[in-house]
Amino acid sequence: MRLAARGARETDAGEEAIADPFTVAQLRRQAREIHVQAALAGAALTGLALLIPS
C-alpha cells in the first residue's frame, strides 16, 4: 500500500514508477478499500471484546 501511495510498484529490478495514471488511481482505490476494511474489522473486534464480561 505504501507503493500505491507513491504511484510505484515492486518488480524484480526494484521499485519503479507507474506511468499510467489510470493504473495508479486504481491501485490507490484498492489500497483505500483495504484501509477501510481493516479499520471496520478493528472497530468490530474491539466492540466485541468490550461486550465480554471480565
PyMOL Python script that loads the backbone (N, CA, C, O; Angstrom):
from pymol import cmd

cmd.read_pdbstr("""\
ATOM      1  N   MET A   1       0.817  -1.177   0.000  1.00  0.00           N
ATOM      2  CA  MET A   1       0.000   0.000   0.000  1.00  0.00           C
ATOM      3  C   MET A   1       0.873   1.258   0.000  1.00  0.00           C
ATOM      4  O   MET A   1       0.474   2.305  -0.510  1.00  0.00           O
ATOM      5  N   ARG A   2       2.052   1.139   0.571  1.00  0.00           N
ATOM      6  CA  ARG A   2       2.941   2.300   0.551  1.00  0.00           C
ATOM      7  C   ARG A   2       3.368   2.627  -0.871  1.00  0.00           C
ATOM      8  O   ARG A   2       3.555   3.795  -1.214  1.00  0.00           O
ATOM      9  N   LEU A   3       3.523   1.605  -1.697  1.00  0.00           N
ATOM     10  CA  LEU A   3       3.914   1.842  -3.080  1.00  0.00           C
ATOM     11  C   LEU A   3       2.767   2.488  -3.865  1.00  0.00           C
ATOM     12  O   LEU A   3       2.999   3.361  -4.701  1.00  0.00           O
ATOM     13  N   ALA A   4       1.544   2.060  -3.598  1.00  0.00           N
ATOM     14  CA  ALA A   4       0.389   2.636  -4.288  1.00  0.00           C
ATOM     15  C   ALA A   4       0.270   4.124  -3.982  1.00  0.00           C
ATOM     16  O   ALA A   4      -0.102   4.914  -4.850  1.00  0.00           O
ATOM     17  N   ALA A   5       0.584   4.501  -2.754  1.00  0.00           N
ATOM     18  CA  ALA A   5       0.508   5.915  -2.375  1.00  0.00           C
ATOM     19  C   ALA A   5       1.526   6.750  -3.140  1.00  0.00           C
ATOM     20  O   ALA A   5       1.310   7.936  -3.390  1.00  0.00           O
ATOM     21  N   ARG A   6       2.637   6.120  -3.507  1.00  0.00           N
ATOM     22  CA  ARG A   6       3.685   6.833  -4.252  1.00  0.00           C
ATOM     23  C   ARG A   6       3.557   6.652  -5.755  1.00  0.00           C
ATOM     24  O   ARG A   6       4.333   7.231  -6.515  1.00  0.00           O
ATOM     25  N   GLY A   7       2.581   5.852  -6.197  1.00  0.00           N
ATOM     26  CA  GLY A   7       2.426   5.615  -7.633  1.00  0.00           C
ATOM     27  C   GLY A   7       3.538   4.741  -8.184  1.00  0.00           C
ATOM     28  O   GLY A   7       4.033   4.973  -9.287  1.00  0.00           O
ATOM     29  N   ALA A   8       3.928   3.731  -7.408  1.00  0.00           N
ATOM     30  CA  ALA A   8       5.030   2.859  -7.819  1.00  0.00           C
ATOM     31  C   ALA A   8       4.620   1.401  -7.643  1.00  0.00           C
ATOM     32  O   ALA A   8       3.574   1.096  -7.069  1.00  0.00           O
ATOM     33  N   ARG A   9       5.471   0.504  -8.153  1.00  0.00           N
ATOM     34  CA  ARG A   9       5.247  -0.932  -7.979  1.00  0.00           C
ATOM     35  C   ARG A   9       6.584  -1.627  -7.820  1.00  0.00           C
ATOM     36  O   ARG A   9       7.628  -1.113  -8.223  1.00  0.00           O
ATOM     37  N   GLU A  10       6.527  -2.816  -7.220  1.00  0.00           N
ATOM     38  CA  GLU A  10       7.729  -3.607  -6.973  1.00  0.00           C
ATOM     39  C   GLU A  10       7.930  -4.578  -8.137  1.00  0.00           C
ATOM     40  O   GLU A  10       7.009  -5.294  -8.530  1.00  0.00           O
ATOM     41  N   THR A  11       9.134  -4.589  -8.675  1.00  0.00           N
ATOM     42  CA  THR A  11       9.487  -5.523  -9.738  1.00  0.00           C
ATOM     43  C   THR A  11      10.759  -6.263  -9.332  1.00  0.00           C
ATOM     44  O   THR A  11      11.315  -6.004  -8.265  1.00  0.00           O
ATOM     45  N   ASP A  12      11.214  -7.170 -10.170  1.00  0.00           N
ATOM     46  CA  ASP A  12      12.454  -7.899  -9.889  1.00  0.00           C
ATOM     47  C   ASP A  12      13.646  -6.952  -9.817  1.00  0.00           C
ATOM     48  O   ASP A  12      14.601  -7.203  -9.082  1.00  0.00           O
ATOM     49  N   ALA A  13      13.589  -5.878 -10.573  1.00  0.00           N
ATOM     50  CA  ALA A  13      14.684  -4.911 -10.608  1.00  0.00           C
ATOM     51  C   ALA A  13      14.587  -3.885  -9.476  1.00  0.00           C
ATOM     52  O   ALA A  13      15.484  -3.057  -9.313  1.00  0.00           O
ATOM     53  N   GLY A  14      13.516  -3.935  -8.704  1.00  0.00           N
ATOM     54  CA  GLY A  14      13.323  -2.971  -7.616  1.00  0.00           C
ATOM     55  C   GLY A  14      12.034  -2.194  -7.798  1.00  0.00           C
ATOM     56  O   GLY A  14      11.119  -2.637  -8.492  1.00  0.00           O
ATOM     57  N   GLU A  15      11.975  -1.058  -7.183  1.00  0.00           N
ATOM     58  CA  GLU A  15      10.787  -0.215  -7.234  1.00  0.00           C
ATOM     59  C   GLU A  15      10.822   0.645  -8.500  1.00  0.00           C
ATOM     60  O   GLU A  15      11.850   1.230  -8.841  1.00  0.00           O
ATOM     61  N   GLU A  16       9.675   0.709  -9.190  1.00  0.00           N
ATOM     62  CA  GLU A  16       9.609   1.555 -10.390  1.00  0.00           C
ATOM     63  C   GLU A  16       8.304   2.328 -10.401  1.00  0.00           C
ATOM     64  O   GLU A  16       7.283   1.848  -9.909  1.00  0.00           O
ATOM     65  N   ALA A  17       8.341   3.515 -10.959  1.00  0.00           N
ATOM     66  CA  ALA A  17       7.157   4.370 -11.050  1.00  0.00           C
ATOM     67  C   ALA A  17       6.202   3.812 -12.096  1.00  0.00           C
ATOM     68  O   ALA A  17       6.622   3.237 -13.101  1.00  0.00           O
ATOM     69  N   ILE A  18       4.908   3.996 -11.840  1.00  0.00           N
ATOM     70  CA  ILE A  18       3.874   3.574 -12.787  1.00  0.00           C
ATOM     71  C   ILE A  18       3.522   4.780 -13.646  1.00  0.00           C
ATOM     72  O   ILE A  18       3.167   5.838 -13.126  1.00  0.00           O
ATOM     73  N   ALA A  19       3.622   4.618 -14.955  1.00  0.00           N
ATOM     74  CA  ALA A  19       3.392   5.739 -15.868  1.00  0.00           C
ATOM     75  C   ALA A  19       1.909   5.961 -16.153  1.00  0.00           C
ATOM     76  O   ALA A  19       1.500   7.090 -16.423  1.00  0.00           O
ATOM     77  N   ASP A  20       1.099   4.909 -16.096  1.00  0.00           N
ATOM     78  CA  ASP A  20      -0.316   5.003 -16.457  1.00  0.00           C
ATOM     79  C   ASP A  20      -1.126   5.580 -15.294  1.00  0.00           C
ATOM     80  O   ASP A  20      -1.214   4.947 -14.242  1.00  0.00           O
ATOM     81  N   PRO A  21      -1.717   6.767 -15.458  1.00  0.00           N
ATOM     82  CA  PRO A  21      -2.472   7.378 -14.358  1.00  0.00           C
ATOM     83  C   PRO A  21      -3.714   6.578 -13.965  1.00  0.00           C
ATOM     84  O   PRO A  21      -4.126   6.616 -12.805  1.00  0.00           O
ATOM     85  N   PHE A  22      -4.311   5.858 -14.904  1.00  0.00           N
ATOM     86  CA  PHE A  22      -5.485   5.035 -14.580  1.00  0.00           C
ATOM     87  C   PHE A  22      -5.085   3.910 -13.632  1.00  0.00           C
ATOM     88  O   PHE A  22      -5.806   3.617 -12.679  1.00  0.00           O
ATOM     89  N   THR A  23      -3.950   3.282 -13.884  1.00  0.00           N
ATOM     90  CA  THR A  23      -3.473   2.196 -13.036  1.00  0.00           C
ATOM     91  C   THR A  23      -3.130   2.716 -11.641  1.00  0.00           C
ATOM     92  O   THR A  23      -3.422   2.056 -10.644  1.00  0.00           O
ATOM     93  N   VAL A  24      -2.517   3.888 -11.568  1.00  0.00           N
ATOM     94  CA  VAL A  24      -2.187   4.486 -10.272  1.00  0.00           C
ATOM     95  C   VAL A  24      -3.466   4.755  -9.487  1.00  0.00           C
ATOM     96  O   VAL A  24      -3.534   4.456  -8.295  1.00  0.00           O
ATOM     97  N   ALA A  25      -4.467   5.309 -10.134  1.00  0.00           N
ATOM     98  CA  ALA A  25      -5.740   5.601  -9.468  1.00  0.00           C
ATOM     99  C   ALA A  25      -6.411   4.324  -8.990  1.00  0.00           C
ATOM    100  O   ALA A  25      -6.977   4.292  -7.897  1.00  0.00           O
ATOM    101  N   GLN A  26      -6.355   3.284  -9.788  1.00  0.00           N
ATOM    102  CA  GLN A  26      -6.966   2.009  -9.420  1.00  0.00           C
ATOM    103  C   GLN A  26      -6.255   1.397  -8.212  1.00  0.00           C
ATOM    104  O   GLN A  26      -6.916   0.895  -7.303  1.00  0.00           O
ATOM    105  N   LEU A  27      -4.936   1.430  -8.187  1.00  0.00           N
ATOM    106  CA  LEU A  27      -4.188   0.896  -7.053  1.00  0.00           C
ATOM    107  C   LEU A  27      -4.459   1.690  -5.777  1.00  0.00           C
ATOM    108  O   LEU A  27      -4.573   1.110  -4.697  1.00  0.00           O
ATOM    109  N   ARG A  28      -4.561   2.998  -5.896  1.00  0.00           N
ATOM    110  CA  ARG A  28      -4.858   3.822  -4.723  1.00  0.00           C
ATOM    111  C   ARG A  28      -6.257   3.535  -4.193  1.00  0.00           C
ATOM    112  O   ARG A  28      -6.473   3.510  -2.981  1.00  0.00           O
ATOM    113  N   ARG A  29      -7.205   3.319  -5.096  1.00  0.00           N
ATOM    114  CA  ARG A  29      -8.572   2.985  -4.672  1.00  0.00           C
ATOM    115  C   ARG A  29      -8.584   1.659  -3.916  1.00  0.00           C
ATOM    116  O   ARG A  29      -9.227   1.541  -2.873  1.00  0.00           O
ATOM    117  N   GLN A  30      -7.878   0.672  -4.439  1.00  0.00           N
ATOM    118  CA  GLN A  30      -7.814  -0.629  -3.781  1.00  0.00           C
ATOM    119  C   GLN A  30      -7.149  -0.516  -2.405  1.00  0.00           C
ATOM    120  O   GLN A  30      -7.601  -1.141  -1.445  1.00  0.00           O
ATOM    121  N   ALA A  31      -6.099   0.264  -2.308  1.00  0.00           N
ATOM    122  CA  ALA A  31      -5.423   0.460  -1.024  1.00  0.00           C
ATOM    123  C   ALA A  31      -6.351   1.148  -0.026  1.00  0.00           C
ATOM    124  O   ALA A  31      -6.365   0.797   1.154  1.00  0.00           O
ATOM    125  N   ARG A  32      -7.119   2.118  -0.491  1.00  0.00           N
ATOM    126  CA  ARG A  32      -8.061   2.822   0.380  1.00  0.00           C
ATOM    127  C   ARG A  32      -9.137   1.863   0.895  1.00  0.00           C
ATOM    128  O   ARG A  32      -9.513   1.927   2.065  1.00  0.00           O
ATOM    129  N   GLU A  33      -9.635   0.971   0.023  1.00  0.00           N
ATOM    130  CA  GLU A  33     -10.635  -0.015   0.437  1.00  0.00           C
ATOM    131  C   GLU A  33     -10.071  -0.953   1.501  1.00  0.00           C
ATOM    132  O   GLU A  33     -10.778  -1.311   2.443  1.00  0.00           O
ATOM    133  N   ILE A  34      -8.828  -1.346   1.364  1.00  0.00           N
ATOM    134  CA  ILE A  34      -8.199  -2.224   2.347  1.00  0.00           C
ATOM    135  C   ILE A  34      -8.072  -1.511   3.692  1.00  0.00           C
ATOM    136  O   ILE A  34      -8.318  -2.116   4.736  1.00  0.00           O
ATOM    137  N   HIS A  35      -7.692  -0.238   3.677  1.00  0.00           N
ATOM    138  CA  HIS A  35      -7.596   0.522   4.928  1.00  0.00           C
ATOM    139  C   HIS A  35      -8.958   0.624   5.613  1.00  0.00           C
ATOM    140  O   HIS A  35      -9.050   0.476   6.832  1.00  0.00           O
ATOM    141  N   VAL A  36     -10.004   0.874   4.845  1.00  0.00           N
ATOM    142  CA  VAL A  36     -11.348   0.993   5.421  1.00  0.00           C
ATOM    143  C   VAL A  36     -11.788  -0.346   6.007  1.00  0.00           C
ATOM    144  O   VAL A  36     -12.330  -0.387   7.112  1.00  0.00           O
ATOM    145  N   GLN A  37     -11.562  -1.436   5.285  1.00  0.00           N
ATOM    146  CA  GLN A  37     -11.941  -2.761   5.794  1.00  0.00           C
ATOM    147  C   GLN A  37     -11.189  -3.091   7.072  1.00  0.00           C
ATOM    148  O   GLN A  37     -11.771  -3.650   8.002  1.00  0.00           O
ATOM    149  N   ALA A  38      -9.919  -2.760   7.134  1.00  0.00           N
ATOM    150  CA  ALA A  38      -9.121  -3.031   8.330  1.00  0.00           C
ATOM    151  C   ALA A  38      -9.633  -2.214   9.515  1.00  0.00           C
ATOM    152  O   ALA A  38      -9.717  -2.730  10.630  1.00  0.00           O
ATOM    153  N   ALA A  39      -9.970  -0.959   9.287  1.00  0.00           N
ATOM    154  CA  ALA A  39     -10.484  -0.115  10.366  1.00  0.00           C
ATOM    155  C   ALA A  39     -11.831  -0.632  10.875  1.00  0.00           C
ATOM    156  O   ALA A  39     -12.075  -0.654  12.081  1.00  0.00           O
ATOM    157  N   LEU A  40     -12.697  -1.044   9.961  1.00  0.00           N
ATOM    158  CA  LEU A  40     -14.002  -1.576  10.369  1.00  0.00           C
ATOM    159  C   LEU A  40     -13.855  -2.887  11.133  1.00  0.00           C
ATOM    160  O   LEU A  40     -14.544  -3.106  12.129  1.00  0.00           O
ATOM    161  N   ALA A  41     -12.968  -3.750  10.676  1.00  0.00           N
ATOM    162  CA  ALA A  41     -12.742  -5.021  11.380  1.00  0.00           C
ATOM    163  C   ALA A  41     -12.177  -4.758  12.772  1.00  0.00           C
ATOM    164  O   ALA A  41     -12.582  -5.402  13.739  1.00  0.00           O
ATOM    165  N   GLY A  42     -11.255  -3.826  12.876  1.00  0.00           N
ATOM    166  CA  GLY A  42     -10.694  -3.483  14.181  1.00  0.00           C
ATOM    167  C   GLY A  42     -11.744  -2.922  15.124  1.00  0.00           C
ATOM    168  O   GLY A  42     -11.769  -3.265  16.306  1.00  0.00           O
ATOM    169  N   ALA A  43     -12.598  -2.073  14.613  1.00  0.00           N
ATOM    170  CA  ALA A  43     -13.660  -1.483  15.436  1.00  0.00           C
ATOM    171  C   ALA A  43     -14.650  -2.567  15.875  1.00  0.00           C
ATOM    172  O   ALA A  43     -15.082  -2.578  17.027  1.00  0.00           O
ATOM    173  N   ALA A  44     -15.007  -3.467  14.974  1.00  0.00           N
ATOM    174  CA  ALA A  44     -15.939  -4.544  15.315  1.00  0.00           C
ATOM    175  C   ALA A  44     -15.343  -5.468  16.366  1.00  0.00           C
ATOM    176  O   ALA A  44     -16.037  -5.842  17.312  1.00  0.00           O
ATOM    177  N   LEU A  45     -14.099  -5.840  16.231  1.00  0.00           N
ATOM    178  CA  LEU A  45     -13.458  -6.728  17.202  1.00  0.00           C
ATOM    179  C   LEU A  45     -13.294  -6.039  18.562  1.00  0.00           C
ATOM    180  O   LEU A  45     -13.437  -6.672  19.608  1.00  0.00           O
ATOM    181  N   THR A  46     -12.999  -4.761  18.535  1.00  0.00           N
ATOM    182  CA  THR A  46     -12.903  -4.006  19.796  1.00  0.00           C
ATOM    183  C   THR A  46     -14.247  -3.964  20.481  1.00  0.00           C
ATOM    184  O   THR A  46     -14.332  -4.137  21.697  1.00  0.00           O
ATOM    185  N   GLY A  47     -15.303  -3.736  19.714  1.00  0.00           N
ATOM    186  CA  GLY A  47     -16.647  -3.719  20.283  1.00  0.00           C
ATOM    187  C   GLY A  47     -17.021  -5.059  20.882  1.00  0.00           C
ATOM    188  O   GLY A  47     -17.612  -5.111  21.960  1.00  0.00           O
ATOM    189  N   LEU A  48     -16.689  -6.138  20.202  1.00  0.00           N
ATOM    190  CA  LEU A  48     -16.979  -7.467  20.742  1.00  0.00           C
ATOM    191  C   LEU A  48     -16.178  -7.725  22.012  1.00  0.00           C
ATOM    192  O   LEU A  48     -16.698  -8.305  22.966  1.00  0.00           O
ATOM    193  N   ALA A  49     -14.943  -7.307  22.032  1.00  0.00           N
ATOM    194  CA  ALA A  49     -14.108  -7.512  23.218  1.00  0.00           C
ATOM    195  C   ALA A  49     -14.663  -6.735  24.417  1.00  0.00           C
ATOM    196  O   ALA A  49     -14.556  -7.196  25.553  1.00  0.00           O
ATOM    197  N   LEU A  50     -15.247  -5.577  24.177  1.00  0.00           N
ATOM    198  CA  LEU A  50     -15.806  -4.789  25.269  1.00  0.00           C
ATOM    199  C   LEU A  50     -17.092  -5.394  25.811  1.00  0.00           C
ATOM    200  O   LEU A  50     -17.474  -5.115  26.948  1.00  0.00           O
ATOM    201  N   LEU A  51     -17.763  -6.217  25.016  1.00  0.00           N
ATOM    202  CA  LEU A  51     -19.002  -6.850  25.463  1.00  0.00           C
ATOM    203  C   LEU A  51     -18.759  -8.063  26.350  1.00  0.00           C
ATOM    204  O   LEU A  51     -19.655  -8.488  27.078  1.00  0.00           O
ATOM    205  N   ILE A  52     -17.563  -8.619  26.296  1.00  0.00           N
ATOM    206  CA  ILE A  52     -17.240  -9.799  27.093  1.00  0.00           C
ATOM    207  C   ILE A  52     -17.028  -9.359  28.536  1.00  0.00           C
ATOM    208  O   ILE A  52     -16.200  -8.491  28.809  1.00  0.00           O
ATOM    209  N   PRO A  53     -17.783  -9.963  29.464  1.00  0.00           N
ATOM    210  CA  PRO A  53     -17.605  -9.575  30.874  1.00  0.00           C
ATOM    211  C   PRO A  53     -16.241 -10.048  31.402  1.00  0.00           C
ATOM    212  O   PRO A  53     -15.769 -11.134  31.068  1.00  0.00           O
ATOM    213  N   SER A  54     -15.631  -9.207  32.228  1.00  0.00           N
ATOM    214  CA  SER A  54     -14.317  -9.580  32.748  1.00  0.00           C
ATOM    215  C   SER A  54     -14.367 -10.109  34.151  1.00  0.00           C
ATOM    216  O   SER A  54     -13.331 -10.461  34.715  1.00  0.00           O
TER     217      SER A  54
END
""", "prot")
cmd.dss("prot")
cmd.show_as("cartoon", "prot")
cmd.util.cbc("prot")
cmd.orient("prot")
